[in-house]
Amino acid sequence: MVLEQVHITVAPERTSDYQQAFEQARPQVQCQPGCKSCRLLPSLDHPGQFLLLIEWETKAHHTKGFRTSPEYREWSRLLHPFYDIFPTVNYFQG
């Protein structure tokens, strides 16, 4: 199991819109082979900051699977406009 950890920052006034867009985008990742779970957690201390946790069977399921899929293009279309700074992504072995 691999845990993808993504640190996301959006403008605090766009937090609600981002969360709505994420709910639209979530099925794009959840339908992917190897995706076990997907959770977006808002920061309690820093408005506009989120932690995205996606559990994959392998790192390749994300990097070579989802990122090359048509669903990733839709995910990007829905979420990337919110990012002034592109999110930081890390992978952890579980």
C-alpha positions as CSV (number, residue, x, y, z in Angstrom):
1,M,0.0,0.0,0.0
2,V,1.2,3.5,-0.8
3,L,-0.3,6.7,0.7
4,E,-0.2,9.8,-1.5
5,Q,-0.1,12.9,0.6
6,V,-0.9,16.2,-1.0
7,H,-0.6,19.6,0.7
8,I,-3.1,22.0,-1.0
9,T,-3.5,25.8,-0.5
10,V,-6.4,27.8,-2.0
11,A,-7.5,31.3,-1.4
12,P,-9.5,31.2,1.9
13,E,-12.5,32.9,0.2
14,R,-12.6,30.1,-2.4
15,T,-12.6,27.2,0.2
16,S,-16.2,26.4,-0.2
17,D,-16.0,26.5,-4.0
18,Y,-12.9,24.2,-3.9
19,Q,-14.6,21.7,-1.7
20,Q,-17.6,21.6,-4.1
21,A,-15.3,21.1,-7.1
22,F,-13.4,18.4,-5.2
23,E,-16.7,16.5,-4.6
24,Q,-17.3,16.6,-8.4
25,A,-13.7,15.5,-9.1
26,R,-13.5,12.7,-6.5
27,P,-15.2,10.0,-8.7
28,Q,-12.5,10.6,-11.3
29,V,-9.9,9.2,-8.9
30,Q,-12.0,6.7,-7.0
31,C,-12.8,4.8,-10.2
32,Q,-9.2,4.2,-11.0
33,P,-7.6,0.7,-10.7
34,G,-5.5,0.6,-7.5
35,C,-7.3,3.4,-5.7
36,K,-8.4,2.3,-2.3
37,S,-9.5,5.5,-0.7
38,C,-9.5,9.3,-1.2
39,R,-10.1,11.9,1.6
40,L,-9.8,15.7,1.6
41,L,-9.2,17.1,5.1
42,P,-9.5,20.9,5.7
43,S,-7.0,22.5,8.1
44,L,-8.4,23.5,11.5
45,D,-5.7,26.1,11.9
46,H,-5.1,27.6,8.4
47,P,-8.1,28.6,6.3
48,G,-7.6,27.5,2.7
49,Q,-5.2,24.7,3.5
50,F,-6.1,21.1,2.9
51,L,-4.5,17.7,3.2
52,L,-5.5,15.2,0.4
53,L,-4.8,11.5,1.3
54,I,-5.2,8.9,-1.5
55,E,-4.4,5.3,-0.8
56,W,-3.1,3.4,-3.8
57,E,-2.1,-0.3,-4.2
58,T,1.2,1.0,-5.8
59,K,2.8,4.3,-6.7
60,A,2.5,3.3,-10.3
61,H,-1.3,3.1,-10.0
62,H,-1.1,6.9,-9.5
63,T,1.9,8.0,-11.6
64,K,1.4,5.7,-14.6
65,G,-2.3,4.9,-14.3
66,F,-4.4,7.9,-13.1
67,R,-2.0,10.6,-14.3
68,T,-2.2,9.3,-17.9
69,S,-5.9,8.7,-17.9
70,P,-8.8,10.8,-19.4
71,E,-10.2,11.1,-15.9
72,Y,-7.0,12.9,-14.8
73,R,-7.7,15.5,-17.4
74,E,-11.2,16.1,-16.0
75,W,-9.7,16.1,-12.4
76,S,-7.3,18.8,-13.6
77,R,-10.0,20.8,-15.3
78,L,-12.0,20.9,-12.1
79,L,-9.3,21.5,-9.5
80,H,-6.2,23.1,-11.0
81,P,-7.8,26.5,-11.5
82,F,-7.9,26.9,-7.7
83,Y,-4.1,26.5,-7.3
84,D,-2.0,29.7,-7.2
85,I,0.8,27.4,-6.0
86,F,0.8,23.9,-7.3
87,P,0.3,21.3,-4.4
88,T,3.2,19.4,-2.9
89,V,2.9,15.6,-3.4
90,N,4.7,13.0,-1.3
91,Y,4.3,9.2,-1.2
92,F,4.6,7.0,1.8
93,Q,4.9,3.2,2.0
94,G,2.3,1.6,4.3
